[in-house]
Amino acid sequence: MLVEKLKDYANGDVYPFHMPGHKRTGGNELPYEIDITEIDGFDNLHDPRGCLAELQENAAELFGARRAFALVNGSTVGILAATRAMTKDGDRVLIARNSHMAVYHAAELCRLNTEYILPDTLDGLGIFASISPASVEQMLKAHPDISLVVITSPTYEGVVLDVKSIADSCHRYGARLLVDEAHGAHFPFSDRFPQSAVPCGADAAVTSLHKTLPAMTQTALLLTNDDILARELQRQLSIFETSSPSYVLLASIDRCLTFLKDSKGAFDDYSRRLDRFHQAAKALRHLSIANDELLNAEKVFDFDSGKLCLFGNGCMSGKELMDTLRAEYHLELEMALGDYALAMTSVCDTDEGFDRLINALTMIDSRCKAADHPTNTTAYPLPQKRYTISEALNTDGEMCDIDHAEGKISREYVRAYPPGIPIIVPGEVIDREVLSRLRTLMASGNEIITDHSAFPLISIIG
Ligand SMILES: Cc1ncc(COP(=O)(O)O)c(C=O)c1O
């Protein structure tokens, strides 16, 4: 049974360098006792006036926004609701092409006409750089009817964008800015981290409490400074979010907010642990961990050093590194993609956890031979778009093996999960570069997921 499997994992010695940010501390029983519905005295998340209104006011204050909506369906529901609240059917929108699937699903549901910006890939590292404000401004100039810009900051790997300058450009051109800040919930609680999106001028931002803070899986916030927009956000949340929000999850949000109110000491300790870890990692000879070089990289505006991006540098793929850490050292990472593996840290990590990771990496590093793996760090071009996502999905299709798909138009999303960024989007041409990228990811052990679960068959427009 799942509950036994979960308890076995909890009772083992595997250390979690993955979500959720509470790192499995804070209780060990299933919380049936506090699992209720909207009975008298417990307010209604879809029309909050009592304890849930108070919870949301606390959240807004702590996260530096005028309004906060507590979410129990993750940042995903915030992205769907905010996109619909800020667009009309068929609008032209500008989307960072490295967005999470939720952003594409929002575009699909709202039948949006998407323009894309593909961020550069950082040379030698293979992760996305920051999108520059100038490239956003250029797109806004070329398409003055863009009503909404959606960017991701920080990225899964921790790369942060110049949200303030991008927000200024959007507002100059009459567009609004939604920031997917799912990985940046911890930003407001230490000067060590970059500034959050709403205080930088974003019209709305979503942030997953569960990813980097002590809160249960699925908990998130939707934030805005705009009271008029807030009314429409509330309406859209009533469409997309469950009508039976879990009080267990809402209580977990409340407990997280209470922790954050008095969290300076805990974040100072976390910051010290990160410094110690990054300092020790400088001794690695083959493997490396993104830190100072990213902060100084020309194409990176800012970086969250709480994300530990571990690079194999041609000695081993990210997947091999992640598998070795699990099998030999009982350390479970968040994900691996191409040449890197990602360890997620939080304020709940312990000295023991960081020590185990650096010791394991030091041992693996000492066994590394000279680089002989092909690296996967080259940039690839933006795929050509022939149809909007909803047009493609509403067209008849057929299944085709990827070996015969070159030049065809996709009718489905193709992605490695995580990170859940589509490599192919419905309506895009499956070109040689995209196929080569898919093959490289498969060769480095990444699983490819499609909507029809039939990969290597892909649904194409017939
Ligand atoms: C960048 C990004 N945005 C949004 C999401 C969706 O967040 P949630 O899982 O809280 O729904 C994820 C999930 O991993 C993500 O990585």
PDBQT file of the ligand as one rigid body, heavy atoms in Angstrom, charges set to zero:
ROOT
HETATM    1  C1  LIG A 501       8.935  26.674 -13.012  1.00  0.00    +0.000 C 
HETATM    2  C2  LIG A 501       7.702  25.983 -12.498  1.00  0.00    +0.000 A 
HETATM    3  N1  LIG A 501       6.525  26.610 -12.567  1.00  0.00    +0.000 NA
HETATM    4  C3  LIG A 501       5.393  26.041 -12.117  1.00  0.00    +0.000 A 
HETATM    5  C4  LIG A 501       5.400  24.782 -11.587  1.00  0.00    +0.000 A 
HETATM    6  C5  LIG A 501       4.119  24.190 -11.078  1.00  0.00    +0.000 C 
HETATM    7  O1  LIG A 501       4.117  24.311  -9.688  1.00  0.00    +0.000 OA
HETATM    8  P1  LIG A 501       3.211  23.411  -8.725  1.00  0.00    +0.000 P 
HETATM    9  O2  LIG A 501       3.848  22.053  -8.706  1.00  0.00    +0.000 OA
HETATM   10  O3  LIG A 501       3.284  24.115  -7.413  1.00  0.00    +0.000 OA
HETATM   11  O4  LIG A 501       1.847  23.373  -9.303  1.00  0.00    +0.000 OA
HETATM   12  C6  LIG A 501       6.608  24.070 -11.498  1.00  0.00    +0.000 A 
HETATM   13  C7  LIG A 501       6.642  22.714 -10.939  1.00  0.00    +0.000 C 
HETATM   14  O5  LIG A 501       7.644  22.073 -10.803  1.00  0.00    +0.000 OA
HETATM   15  C8  LIG A 501       7.793  24.681 -11.971  1.00  0.00    +0.000 A 
HETATM   16  O6  LIG A 501       8.971  24.046 -11.917  1.00  0.00    +0.000 OA
ENDROOT
TORSDOF 0
